[in-house]
């Protein structure tokens, strides 16, 4: 598949802002199943300083500063990406989850050591007794690790309600487990907490998912949104992406932007502003299939 993804973030201030500094994670990364064909970033007003860097996890980040007074700020990232279906192993053929935990703890192989950093708590992912209680039925003794992970995301999909009004960026994993409501970010963080509490390696993935309109309906431009899912590490294979919001493995309709320990590592736009009074935020995303 080839997708053109346009992600626009706009701020309107009630009073002039004297300075705005932001960090962006809006540029898709290259993976075995994804190639970036074009990547453009437009910022208005034009920043006085902009710097592109690769962060610790290999993601592309842009840092910019607007130092002149401005009443509005618009950030538009346009990317053309070619995707293919990721290769995944047969779930039942993967090693028992206890053996995976042991491999990660021993980290004798370089990839196991690299993955081990995703077994620990992180700023938005605590390792809770409630997480262990929830995940236990999916990982009975001897369960193949990918079989258990697939069962976990199926249970989250079935037992949690997708509700945009039930959570915000400050909603905790503990609150999401209690309320059983939220959005893709909440479901991903819950799944990660559940896997890490067992000693498994799981990371947070941000990106986009093509939205298929109902039969007979036309797709609305700008109706898509940023998406989040998880990735679990399988020794001797690598990482496998799973989506608890939609209850399936990631396929060619997913566009990967960045990954990290949790949302705080890869939020699309974050920064500070001086002045500006109150502000209105608008975000539109369009994922358009080209071929």
N, C-alpha and C positions, 0 to 999 in steps of 0.2 A: 504494500500500500504506500501511496505517497500522500502526505497531508500537508496543507498549509495552515499553520497555527498562528493566529493573531491574538495577542493578549494586551489589552489596553487598561491602564490604571490612571485614574484622574483625580486630582485634588482641587477643590475650590475653597479659597480662604476668605473669611469675612473681613480680614484686614491684610495688608501686605505682609508677606513673610520676607524677612531679611536674609535668611539663609536656610537651605535645605540640603541635608546630606543623607544619602540612601545607599543601601546595598541591595543588589538585584540578583535573583536566581531565576532567570527567564530564558536561558539558552540551553536547549536540549543537548545531552551528551551523547557521544558515540558509544555504542554497545555492540555485542556480537549480532544483535537483531535490529540494530537501528543505525542509520547513516544520516548525517546532517548535510543537506545539499546546499542550503542557503541560510544565513542568519543575519538579521538586521535589528538594530536597536535605535529608536528615535526618541529623543527627550526634548521637551519644549516647556520652558525656555532652555536654550542651549546652556549646558553646564560649563562653568569655568574650569572644572577639573573632572576628568573621568579616567578610570583605570580599570583594566581587565586583568583578572588573575585567576589562577586555578587554586581552589581551596584544598584543605587537608584530605577530603574525600574524593578529589578529582573532579569536582563540579566546576563549571565556569561561573564566575561571579563578576559583576560590574559594580564598582563603587564610584559615585559621582557627587559633585557638590555644585549647587547653584548659589552664588554669592550676591546676586543682584536682587533688589526687591521684586517680588512677583505675587500676583493674586491667584494664579493657577499653575498647576504642574501636571503635565501629561507624559506618560511613559508608554511607549508602544513597542512591543517586541514581535517581530514577524519572522517565522522560521518555516523552512520547507524541509520536511523529514521523510525519509524512506524507511518503512518498517517491514519486518517479516516475523513469522511465528517463531517464538523462542523454542529452542530444543529443551525438553524436560524429560526426566526419566519416568519409567512406570512407577507409580507411587508404592505399590506393594513390593518392589524390588529394592527400595532404599533401605539402608541399615536401621536396626532398632534405635529408637531415639536415645536410649541410655548409652549406647555405644557412641553416638554423636556427641553427647555431653562429655563423655570420657575423652574422645579425640580432641575436643576443644580445650578441655582442662589441661591436657598434656601438651597441646600445641607444638608437636614435634615438626610438623610441616609448616612451611612459611605461609601458605594460604590459611591453614587452621589458626595460626597465630594472628594473622590479619583479621580474620573473622571474629576472634575471641573478644575484641573490643566491643562488639555488638551484643555481648551477653550480659553486660552490666546495666545498672540503672543509669538514666540520663535525666537532664533537666525536666522533661515532661513525661518520662516513663519510670515511675517507681515500681519496685518489685513488691507487690502486695500479697498478703494472705488471701485476699479476695480473688486475686488473679490466679493463684494456685488452685483455689477451690473451684474456680470456673473451668480451668483448663484440664483438670485431672481426668474427667470422663473421656476426653479425646486421646489421652496418652496413657492407656493402660500398659502394664508391663509387656515389653516385646513389640509394641506397635511400631511398624515402619514409620520413620520420621515424617515423610511427606504425606503418608496416609493420615497421620495424626493432625498435621497442619491443615490439610484439606477438610477434615472433619471439624476442626476448630472454626475455620472461616464459614463453613456451612451453618454451624450453630449460631454464630454471631449474626449472619444474614437472616436466619429464621427467628431468632429470639430477640433481636434488637429492632427498633423501629426507626426508619430514616425520617428525621424531623428537623428541618432547618431552624425551627424556632426553639428547639429544646436545648441548644448548646451555643457556645461562642468560643473564641480562641482561648479563653481562660478556663473552660470546663476541664476538670481533671479526669484522669483515668478512673479514680475511685467513684466520682460522681456518675460517669458514664456507665460503670458496672452496676451501680445502684438503680439508675433511672432506666437503663436499657433503651435509651434514645440518643440520637445525635446525627452526625453527618460523617462523611468518609474519613475525615481526620480523626474523629473520635474512635471509629471502628478500627482504624489502623493502629492507633496508640494502644487500645485495649488488646488487640491481637499480639502486638509486640511485647507488651507487659506479660501476657500469658506465656509466650514462648521463652522469654528471657528468665522468668522465674523458675523455669525448669532447667536452665543452664544452656539453652539453645541460643544460637546467634540469629537475630532478626533486625532488619534495618527498615527505616521509613523511606518511602519512595514518593516523590512528587512529580506530577506531570499532567497529562491530559488524556481523555478518553473520548473517542468519537461517539456522539449521541445520535442514535438512530430514531427518527420520528416514527410515530404509529403508522400503520398501513394507510395509504391514501392522504397522509398529511405531509406538508412541505416542511423541511427543516428550517427553523428560524435562525437567521444569521445573528451571532452574538449570544445565542441561548446556552452555549456550552459553558463549562466552568473548569477551574483547576480541579484536579482529582488527586487522591492519595491512596496508596496501597502499601503492601509490605513485601519484603523479600526475606527468605529463609535460606541459611547456608547448609549445603549438603557436602560433607567431606568427599573428596575424590570426584566431585562433579562441579560444584560451584553454587551460584545463587539461583533460586527459583522465585519468581514473583507471583503473589496471590492477592486477590482482591476480595476482602470480606464484605464490601458494600454490595457487590454484584455476584458473589459466590462462584467465582471461577478463577482459573489460572490466567495470568495476563497473556494476551495474544497480540496479533498484529494491529489491533485497533487502539493499542496503548502507546502513548508517546512519553518517553522518560525524559524528565528534565534534570533532576538531581536526587541524590540520596544522602542520608545521614543518620544520626542516632534517633532523631525525632524531628518534629516540625520546626523547632527553634533553630535547627542547623540549616534549613533550606527554605524558609518562608520566602515567597516570591519577591516581596518588596518589604523592606524594613528600614527605618531610619529615624532621624530627628529633624525638627524644624524649629527655627527661632522666629517668634512673632506669629503672624497669621491669624490670630484670634481662634475662632472655631472653624472647623472645616467639614466639607462634604466629600465623601469618598465614593467613587464609582469604578466598578470593575466589569469589563466585558471580555469574553473569550469566544473565539470562533475557531472550530476545528473543521476544516473543509477538505473533503477527499478530492484529490486531483486525479488519481488513477488507481 
